[in-house]
Amino acid sequence: MYEFTYSKASSVDDAASQFGAAEEGKYMSGGMTLLPTLKQRLARPSNVIDLAQVPDMAGIDVSGDTVSIKAMTRHAAVAASADVQGAIPALAKLAGGIGDPMVRNRGTIGGSIANNDPAADYPGSVVGLGATIQTNKREIAADDFFLDLFETALEEGEIITKVTYPVPDRAGYMKFPNPASRYCIVGVMVSQKGSDIRVGVTGAGACAFRVPEMEAALASSFTPDAVADIKIPDGDLNSDIHASSEYRAHLVTVMAKRAVAEAIA
Ligand SMILES: Cc1cc2nc3c(=O)[nH]c(=O)nc-3n(C[C@H](O)[C@H](O)[C@H](O)COP(=O)(O)OP(=O)(O)OC[C@H]3O[C@@H](n4cnc5c(N)ncnc54)[C@H](O)[C@@H]3O)c2cc1C
């Protein structure tokens, strides 16, 4: 680990101003990705700015037809929330399937989405449910947020403050996890809200993406059979020691089918 200056932010504005004054700042929420990155000397920030003490940066608000989750909310809190379980059970299930108890008790929704690991679960939910990312500067729609591998629409120093999900009529989430880390080899969130159908895939590509062909098929018939024969091209999918691109393409169809079955169960 290289040397850096550690400080606690007292507010979102304070965090942003500390970042602006730093030679190379990095925010830390739970440190679940940041700390291993620093230990492996893959990043060399001059300043680590801890968001954990910022008041009012964690919490869940379910009102009307939205579920808003503040950025510092831990995965375990989302999984255990009776409000989330009631409004979007697939989202509570997703949070409860992340990593292990330690990861779920330290990792945060804001850190997960900002980090945009291709194998992370939450990006699938953001795209598959059509969430809106609130930052200290603006709102960013799900479809505009994830740009590429570990790359998002966040500008330098921009802070995620909240993620707001519309409550769907029905939704289902299925993932094929890496048996060691539980990261997604492929995860699929499907949802229906009126005529808006979404299929959000994570784990398979450089970042989360939608599958318009499956969405069109589900618009005609919201059944597992509707997607059973739809294969996505494997050309641009991830291929690594865990799974080939061909296998990931196959898993997208299988997970989508199972997610629809869960949504209508
Ligand atoms: C062993 C292990 C297993 C895991 N398994 C899974 C899994 O199955 N599924 C899964 O989805 N994830 C998994 N994870 C990831 C984990 O769930 C965390 O979400 C992820 O590591 C981010 O951690 P964090 O919230 O502590 O953010 P940090 O590590 O503190 O930060 C991550 C990055 O986001 C930036 N950042 C943090 N908060 C903000 C913010 N509010 N605004 C802007 N930028 C911000 C930081 O600067 C940093 O670059 C696993 C992690 C580990 C270590």
The ligand as an SDF file (V2000), in Angstrom:
LIG
                    3D

 53 58  0  0  0  0  0  0  0  0999 V2000
  -15.0410  -11.0240   -1.3080 C   0  0  0  0  0  0  0  0  0  0  0  0
  -15.9940  -10.1130   -2.0140 C   0  0  0  0  0  0  0  0  0  0  0  0
  -17.1190  -10.6390   -2.6230 C   0  0  0  0  0  0  0  0  0  0  0  0
  -18.0140   -9.8020   -3.2960 C   0  0  0  0  0  0  0  0  0  0  0  0
  -19.1000  -10.3640   -3.9020 N   0  0  0  0  0  0  0  0  0  0  0  0
  -19.9600   -9.5500   -4.5680 C   0  0  0  0  0  0  0  0  0  0  0  0
  -21.1220  -10.0860   -5.1960 C   0  0  0  0  0  0  0  0  0  0  0  0
  -21.4460  -11.2790   -5.1390 O   0  0  0  0  0  0  0  0  0  0  0  0
  -21.9310   -9.2240   -5.8730 N   0  0  0  0  0  0  0  0  0  0  0  0
  -21.6760   -7.8720   -5.9230 C   0  0  0  0  0  0  0  0  0  0  0  0
  -22.4330   -7.1350   -6.5310 O   0  0  0  0  0  0  0  0  0  0  0  0
  -20.6010   -7.3420   -5.3140 N   0  0  0  0  0  0  0  0  0  0  0  0
  -19.7470   -8.1450   -4.6340 C   0  0  0  0  0  0  0  0  0  0  0  0
  -18.6730   -7.5870   -4.0110 N   0  0  0  0  0  0  0  0  0  0  0  0
  -18.5240   -6.0950   -4.0520 C   0  0  0  0  0  0  0  0  0  0  0  0
  -19.1590   -5.4450   -2.8180 C   0  0  0  0  0  0  0  0  0  0  0  0
  -20.4900   -5.8200   -2.7470 O   0  0  0  0  0  0  0  0  0  0  0  0
  -19.1400   -3.8970   -2.8000 C   0  0  0  0  0  0  0  0  0  0  0  0
  -20.3460   -3.3740   -3.2790 O   0  0  0  0  0  0  0  0  0  0  0  0
  -18.1380   -3.2720   -3.6650 C   0  0  0  0  0  0  0  0  0  0  0  0
  -16.9010   -3.8550   -3.3460 O   0  0  0  0  0  0  0  0  0  0  0  0
  -18.0670   -1.7550   -3.3760 C   0  0  0  0  0  0  0  0  0  0  0  0
  -17.6880   -1.6250   -2.0330 O   0  0  0  0  0  0  0  0  0  0  0  0
  -17.9960   -0.3840   -1.1410 P   0  0  0  0  0  0  0  0  0  0  0  0
  -19.4250   -0.0520   -1.1810 O   0  0  0  0  0  0  0  0  0  0  0  0
  -17.3760   -0.6710    0.1800 O   0  0  0  0  0  0  0  0  0  0  0  0
  -17.2380    0.8180   -1.9040 O   0  0  0  0  0  0  0  0  0  0  0  0
  -15.7240    1.2710   -1.7890 P   0  0  0  0  0  0  0  0  0  0  0  0
  -14.8310    0.1050   -1.9110 O   0  0  0  0  0  0  0  0  0  0  0  0
  -15.5340    2.1420   -0.5900 O   0  0  0  0  0  0  0  0  0  0  0  0
  -15.6400    2.1890   -3.0840 O   0  0  0  0  0  0  0  0  0  0  0  0
  -15.6680    1.6020   -4.3760 C   0  0  0  0  0  0  0  0  0  0  0  0
  -15.4440    2.6950   -5.4210 C   0  0  0  0  0  0  0  0  0  0  0  0
  -16.5720    3.5450   -5.4950 O   0  0  0  0  0  0  0  0  0  0  0  0
  -16.2280    4.9070   -5.1730 C   0  0  0  0  0  0  0  0  0  0  0  0
  -17.3330    5.3910   -4.3530 N   0  0  0  0  0  0  0  0  0  0  0  0
  -17.7800    4.8460   -3.2010 C   0  0  0  0  0  0  0  0  0  0  0  0
  -18.8830    5.4700   -2.7810 N   0  0  0  0  0  0  0  0  0  0  0  0
  -19.1360    6.4460   -3.6970 C   0  0  0  0  0  0  0  0  0  0  0  0
  -20.1700    7.4220   -3.8130 C   0  0  0  0  0  0  0  0  0  0  0  0
  -21.1710    7.5280   -2.9200 N   0  0  0  0  0  0  0  0  0  0  0  0
  -20.1290    8.2610   -4.8840 N   0  0  0  0  0  0  0  0  0  0  0  0
  -19.1510    8.1640   -5.8120 C   0  0  0  0  0  0  0  0  0  0  0  0
  -18.1420    7.2640   -5.7270 N   0  0  0  0  0  0  0  0  0  0  0  0
  -18.1570    6.3990   -4.6890 C   0  0  0  0  0  0  0  0  0  0  0  0
  -14.8960    4.8160   -4.4520 C   0  0  0  0  0  0  0  0  0  0  0  0
  -14.1180    5.9820   -4.6270 O   0  0  0  0  0  0  0  0  0  0  0  0
  -14.2590    3.6230   -5.1200 C   0  0  0  0  0  0  0  0  0  0  0  0
  -13.6710    4.0000   -6.3390 O   0  0  0  0  0  0  0  0  0  0  0  0
  -17.7760   -8.3950   -3.3420 C   0  0  0  0  0  0  0  0  0  0  0  0
  -16.6420   -7.8600   -2.6990 C   0  0  0  0  0  0  0  0  0  0  0  0
  -15.7580   -8.6970   -2.0460 C   0  0  0  0  0  0  0  0  0  0  0  0
  -14.5640   -8.0840   -1.3520 C   0  0  0  0  0  0  0  0  0  0  0  0
  1  2  1  0
  2  3  1  0
  2 52  2  0
  3  4  2  0
  4  5  1  0
  4 50  1  0
  5  6  2  0
  6  7  1  0
  6 13  1  0
  7  8  2  0
  7  9  1  0
  9 10  1  0
 10 11  2  0
 10 12  1  0
 12 13  2  0
 13 14  1  0
 14 15  1  0
 14 50  1  0
 15 16  1  0
 16 17  1  0
 16 18  1  0
 18 19  1  0
 18 20  1  0
 20 21  1  0
 20 22  1  0
 22 23  1  0
 23 24  1  0
 24 25  2  0
 24 26  1  0
 24 27  1  0
 27 28  1  0
 28 29  2  0
 28 30  1  0
 28 31  1  0
 31 32  1  0
 32 33  1  0
 33 34  1  0
 33 48  1  0
 34 35  1  0
 35 36  1  0
 35 46  1  0
 36 37  1  0
 36 45  1  0
 37 38  2  0
 38 39  1  0
 39 40  1  0
 39 45  2  0
 40 41  1  0
 40 42  2  0
 42 43  1  0
 43 44  2  0
 44 45  1  0
 46 47  1  0
 46 48  1  0
 48 49  1  0
 50 51  2  0
 51 52  1  0
 52 53  1  0
M  END
$$$$
